Every structure is written in structure tokens, then in C-alpha cells.
């Protein structure tokens, strides 16, 4: 079932999620090659309530790598984090 993670690896993608990410990346590459020059591919998935997306991105980034975090604690604890360019 999409969104469920292995106990030992909360960030592992299930096969349907890997397929969805691959399809979106392929579509982004096609758009970029068609003249846009750049395109964005993303995949949004639910995480366990104990996972802090901002902390994951901050800890996972390479020196100089672009990243973004937006948190809204009063909005039902919503958080959005992105890594890469």
C-alpha cells in the first residue's frame, strides 16, 4: 500500500511510489528538453508523525546544495521540505 514504510527504513519507497517518481522525473526531463530548459519533478507522501521533514532535509543536504523548508505549526503541524535543484 503506498505510503507505508518498512519499520527500519521510514524513507524507503514502495514499488508503486518508485514508479510514480520515475514517471514524474521522465515527464520533467521531456518538458526541459522541449524548450523549457528546466522542470520540476516531485512526489508527496505521508510520513510518520514522528518524522520532521525540515530536520531530514537539513541533515541530508550536501554543502552548497539548494534546499527549502516551510513549517506551519498552527496549521495542524504542516511542514514542507525540499532538497536539490
N, C-alpha and C positions, 0 to 999 in steps of 0.2 A: 504494500500500500504506500503511495507517495507520502513523503513527509515523515515516515518512521525511520529512525536511525538505529544502527547497531549499538548495543549498550556501550561497547568500548570505543566507538568512533562516532560521536554525535554529528560529524560533518560529512560522513560518507554519503554519497548519493546512491539512491536505489536505481536499478536499471531504467525505469521509466523517466526518472529525473535526469539521468545521464543522457538519455535520448533527447529529451526536451532541450537541455542545454546545448547539445551538439547541433540540433536543428536551428536553434536561435543564432548560434555562432555562424553557421553556414549562411543563414539569411543575412546576417550583418556583413559578412565578407562580400556577398553578392552586391549588397547596396553600396558598399565602399568602392568596389571595383566598377560599378555602373556610373560613377561620377561624383558621388558624394564625398569620396576621399576618406571619410571617417564614418563609423557607425557604432552603435552601442548594442551589446548583447548582454542580457541579464536573466536571472532566474530567481524568483522569490519563493521561499519555502518557509513553513513554520519551523520554529526551533523550540526546544525545551525552555520552559520559563526560567530555568537557572542559567541559560546561556546569555551573555551580554555581547550583542553584536559589535558594539563600539570597542570593547576590550579585545575581541577576536581580531578585528581589523587592525587596531593599533599594534597588537603583538605580532601580526602576520606580515606586516609591510616590510619591504626592503628599504634601505636608506635611499632617500630621494624619490621613492615611488609615490605617485598621487593617491590620496585617499580622502574619504568624506564620511562624516558621521553627523547624524541629526537625531536628537533624543527629545521626546516629549513625555516626561514622567507623568504629567497630569492627564495625558490623553490615553488612559488605560495602559500606561507603560510602554508606549510605542517607541521603537527605535529603528533607524535605518542606517546601514553602514555599507560603504562601497570601497573597493580596493582596485587599483590599476587604472589604466588609461586605454 
